Amino acid sequence: MRALACGESAFLSGVRGCRFRTDMLWGLGGAAVCSSAVAVVDPLGPPGQLALALGMCAMVAGWLALREEALVRVQVLAVVLITSGVEVAATRWLGLWDYRLHNLPAYLPALHAVIFLAVLVVTRCLPNRRFLPGCALAGVGLWAAWQLLLSERADTVGVLWFLVLLALCRHRETATRVPAIVVVTVPHDIMATGTGMVAYRPHDVTGLMSIAAQPSAIVGGYALIYCLASLMAPPLLGLWRRYAPRPSAAS
């Protein structure tokens, strides 16, 4: 009986490991494909951006319906709402960055949903090692220090956002996501700036703080958005379950 139990445990561990590897490939692959597709559709103008948005929405909806529980679905909705507000404020009011066509691309909400789901998947698949968040924080800290002291375009905003990131790590769920946030968002932002999808302004709206062409602040920004989404999701889900109309019982 003990041998049978050990064999069953090994089999289940193998199944979970295979699923984790598959999810990792889907998560990172989906984020990479969506980020790369932007460079293809942007030259096609708003119709191409809309077509990409519809494709991303279908992919996100399918993943949420088949693989995620209700709490994650609400978190994705919260991420989409928060990032949409941030995009409007940063481009229209604060002038922190511009997109290639000087518009707000239709695919942005779906792209942010894809990136968040990729972060969740990578977080689940990474080994549960306590040193990983520390290593990720050290990397972001060195990046911020280099851009402040040695970069051609000094980045004072990055230092402030690194301090925000350190504070956010007091939230346990956010701290565990930091390595995945680095793994997913940094390559995406490098690709976005390298292909001309987005360009950061050299200064904030006040003109007092400088921003690098490839700012380290993105990690802290994503971490804050995901932390807010995690805090918002449980009460939103509770409200939905409390007030959502229920199907009437069959008579």
Secondary structure, 3 states (H helix, E strand, C coil): CHHHHHHHHHHHHHHHHHHHHHHHHHHHHHHHHHHHHHHHHHHHCHHHHHHHHHHHHHHHHHHHHHHCCHHHHHHHHHHHHHHHHHHHHHHHHCCCEEECCCCCCCCHHHHHHHHHHHHHHHHHHCCCCCHHHHHHHHHHHHHHHHHHHCCCCCCHHHHHHHHHHHHHCCCHHHHHHHHHHHHHHHHHHHHHHHCCCEEECCECCCCCCECCCCCCHHHHHHHHHHHHHHHHHHHHHHHHHHHCCCCCCCC
